[in-house]
Amino acid sequence: MKAAQARVLLTGATGGIGQAMAQALVSGGASVMLAGRRDDTLKALARRIDPGAAHTVCQQADLLQPQGVASLAAAAAHWGCNVVVHAAGIPAFGPLQAIPARDMGAVLQTNLLAPMLLTQALLAHLCAQPQAQVICVGSALGRIGLPGYSVYSASKFGLRGFAEALRRELADTAVRVQYLGPRSTRTAFNSAGVDAYNQATGTAVDAPERVAGHLMALLASGAAERFIGFPETLAVRINGAVPSWLDGSFKTHRRTLAVLPST
């Protein structure tokens, strides 16, 4: 879909990647419904990226509450959205035994269940459009499980599986379901422990603007999946074909994890 034809519901709009995506979408000519928990932060973002308010509207919603999902879906359908970008998410990093059960639940609900429920709530509307797209913003960690990311990877593996299955389920409709898999990105999403882990393991870190550029490419192409960066794109292929081949590649990651604080 061309950006100028897109009316995009963007969740997590005020996050580090979300802000870059909002800017790229507006700059590309799309209309964007900025969704997030804080109305004041949403409005500040809208003023910055769209001073004339010609291409943005703001919709406050808490996607962890059933009423928040229902109200956002109703507002987006009334507004006429034809693209949904699921960019809202929260992190989890550290050894499994150090992550509280309540944090596991929050990660799975935010990163996986909320996108599923919002998509479900909007599906009838999207299927009635001449063309529509659902873009799940996941992670390379939705294809590659790394030490320290068992909970986060579970949420993103689940999101990728949801996108893949729904893509096939809707193959005879006008709705395309897609998955974007960034690698580590330079935002406040990363704790000091994650930054230290990335440095110790030689993990490349992208600017959020690069991720936003790949979102625009995915919107235009309609491709099923898009991963970002090398060697991550190669590792994704290997891990998808023969996962056990990579099992011995993470000694440095395990050793680093053992001496870093959990977050």
C-alpha positions in Angstrom: 0.0 0.0 0.0 1.2 3.5 -0.8 1.7 5.6 2.3 -0.6 8.3 1.0 -3.4 5.7 0.9 -2.8 4.5 4.5 -4.9 5.5 7.5 -2.7 3.9 10.2 -3.6 3.0 13.8 -0.2 3.1 15.5 0.0 1.6 19.0 2.9 2.5 21.3 3.2 5.7 19.4 5.2 7.5 22.1 7.8 4.9 22.5 11.3 5.3 21.0 10.5 3.2 17.9 6.9 4.4 17.8 7.9 8.0 17.6 10.2 7.4 14.7 7.5 5.4 12.9 5.0 8.1 13.5 7.3 10.7 12.0 8.1 8.5 9.0 4.5 7.7 8.3 3.4 11.4 8.5 6.4 12.4 6.3 5.4 9.8 3.8 1.9 11.2 3.5 0.0 8.7 5.7 -2.7 9.7 8.1 -2.0 8.4 11.6 -4.0 7.7 14.7 -1.5 7.9 17.5 -2.5 5.6 20.3 -1.0 5.3 23.8 -1.7 5.5 27.5 -1.0 9.3 28.1 -3.0 11.8 26.2 -0.6 14.7 27.0 2.3 12.8 25.6 0.4 11.8 22.5 -0.6 15.4 21.9 3.0 16.6 22.3 4.1 14.1 19.7 1.4 15.2 17.3 2.4 18.8 17.6 6.0 17.9 16.9 5.5 15.7 13.9 2.4 17.4 12.4 2.2 21.0 13.5 -0.8 21.7 11.3 -2.7 18.7 12.6 -3.5 17.7 9.0 -2.4 14.1 9.3 -2.7 13.0 12.9 -5.3 12.3 15.6 -4.7 11.1 19.1 -6.5 8.3 21.0 -5.7 7.5 24.6 -6.2 3.9 25.4 -4.9 1.3 27.9 -4.6 -1.9 26.0 -4.2 -4.0 29.1 -7.9 -3.2 29.9 -10.7 -4.8 27.9 -12.5 -1.5 27.6 -9.3 0.1 26.3 -9.1 -2.4 23.5 -12.8 -2.0 22.7 -12.7 1.8 22.7 -9.6 2.0 20.6 -11.0 -0.5 18.0 -14.3 1.5 17.8 -12.5 4.8 17.4 -10.1 3.4 14.7 -13.0 1.8 12.8 -15.0 5.0 12.9 -11.9 7.0 11.7 -11.6 4.5 8.8 -8.2 2.9 9.5 -6.9 0.5 6.9 -3.6 -0.3 8.5 -2.8 -1.4 12.1 0.8 -1.2 13.4 1.2 -3.0 16.6 4.3 -1.2 18.1 3.4 -1.2 21.8 5.6 -3.4 23.9 7.5 -3.7 27.2 10.9 -5.4 27.8 12.1 -8.2 30.0 15.8 -9.1 30.5 17.6 -11.4 32.9 17.9 -15.0 34.0 14.5 -16.6 34.1 14.7 -17.2 37.9 15.2 -13.5 38.5 12.0 -12.4 36.6 8.9 -12.0 38.9 5.8 -13.8 37.7 3.9 -10.5 37.6 6.4 -9.2 35.1 6.1 -12.3 32.9 2.4 -11.8 32.8 2.7 -8.1 31.9 5.1 -8.8 29.1 2.9 -11.6 27.6 -0.2 -9.5 27.9 1.3 -6.3 26.4 3.4 -7.9 23.7 1.2 -10.7 22.6 -2.4 -10.8 24.0 -3.1 -7.1 23.4 -2.2 -7.2 19.7 -4.3 -10.3 19.3 -7.3 -8.9 20.9 -7.1 -5.5 19.1 -6.7 -7.3 15.8 -9.7 -9.5 16.6 -11.8 -6.4 17.5 -10.9 -4.7 14.2 -11.0 -7.7 11.9 -14.5 -7.3 10.5 -13.8 -3.6 9.7 -10.5 -4.4 8.1 -12.0 -7.2 6.0 -14.5 -4.7 4.6 -11.8 -2.4 3.3 -10.6 -2.6 -0.4 -7.1 -3.3 1.1 -5.8 -3.5 4.6 -2.7 -4.4 6.5 -1.8 -5.6 10.0 1.8 -5.1 10.8 3.1 -6.8 14.0 6.3 -5.1 15.2 8.2 -8.0 16.8 11.9 -8.6 17.1 14.7 -10.7 15.8 14.2 -12.3 19.2 10.9 -13.7 17.8 13.1 -15.9 15.6 16.2 -16.4 17.7 16.1 -17.2 21.4 19.0 -15.6 23.3 20.1 -16.2 26.9 18.5 -13.5 29.1 15.5 -13.1 26.9 13.4 -16.2 27.6 10.3 -14.2 28.6 10.7 -11.5 26.0 11.4 -14.1 23.2 8.3 -16.1 24.3 6.2 -13.0 23.7 7.7 -12.2 20.3 7.8 -15.9 19.1 4.2 -15.9 19.9 3.5 -12.7 18.1 5.3 -14.0 15.0 3.3 -17.2 15.2 0.1 -15.3 15.4 1.1 -13.2 12.4 2.0 -16.2 10.4 -1.1 -18.2 11.2 -3.4 -15.2 10.7 -1.7 -14.3 7.4 -2.6 -17.8 6.1 -6.0 -17.7 7.6 -6.8 -14.4 5.7 -5.1 -15.3 2.5 -8.3 -15.1 0.5 -9.2 -11.7 1.9 -8.0 -8.1 1.3 -6.1 -8.1 4.6 -2.3 -8.7 4.6 -0.7 -9.7 7.9 3.0 -8.9 8.3 5.8 -9.2 10.8 8.7 -6.7 11.3 11.7 -8.0 13.2 14.1 -5.3 14.4 17.3 -6.2 16.1 18.4 -4.2 19.2 17.5 -0.6 18.8 18.9 2.5 20.5 16.0 3.7 22.7 15.0 4.1 26.4 13.5 0.6 26.0 17.0 -0.8 26.8 18.2 -0.8 30.4 21.8 -0.2 31.4 22.1 -4.0 31.8 20.9 -4.5 28.2 23.3 -1.9 26.9 26.2 -3.6 28.8 25.1 -7.0 27.5 25.0 -5.7 23.9 28.5 -4.1 24.2 30.0 -7.3 25.7 28.5 -9.6 23.1 29.2 -7.3 20.1 25.5 -6.8 19.3 24.8 -4.2 16.7 22.3 -1.5 17.7 20.2 0.4 15.2 18.8 3.9 15.4 15.0 3.9 15.6 14.8 5.8 12.3 16.3 2.8 10.6 13.5 0.6 11.9 10.9 3.2 10.8 12.4 3.1 7.3 11.9 -0.7 7.2 8.3 -0.2 8.3 7.7 2.0 5.4 9.3 -0.5 3.0 7.1 -3.3 4.5 4.0 -1.2 4.2 4.8 -0.5 0.5 5.8 -4.1 -0.4 3.1 -6.1 1.5 5.8 -8.8 2.2 5.1 -11.3 4.8 8.1 -10.7 7.0 11.1 -8.3 7.2 14.1 -8.7 9.5 16.8 -6.0 9.9 20.6 -6.2 9.9 23.4 -8.7 9.4 24.2 -11.2 10.8 20.7 -11.3 12.3 19.0 -11.9 9.0 21.4 -14.9 8.4 20.9 -16.2 11.9 17.1 -16.0 11.5 17.3 -18.3 8.4 19.6 -20.8 10.1 17.6 -20.8 13.3 14.4 -21.3 11.3 15.9 -24.3 9.4 18.1 -26.0 12.0 17.8 -24.3 15.4 20.3 -26.6 17.2 23.1 -25.4 14.9 23.3 -22.1 16.8 23.1 -23.6 20.3 26.9 -23.4 20.8 27.1 -19.8 19.6 26.1 -18.1 22.8 28.8 -18.8 25.4 29.7 -15.2 25.7 26.1 -14.3 26.1 25.7 -16.8 28.9 28.8 -15.6 30.7 27.8 -12.0 30.3 24.3 -12.6 31.6 25.7 -14.2 34.7 27.4 -11.0 35.9 24.9 -8.4 34.8 21.9 -7.1 36.9 18.5 -8.2 35.8 15.8 -5.8 34.6 
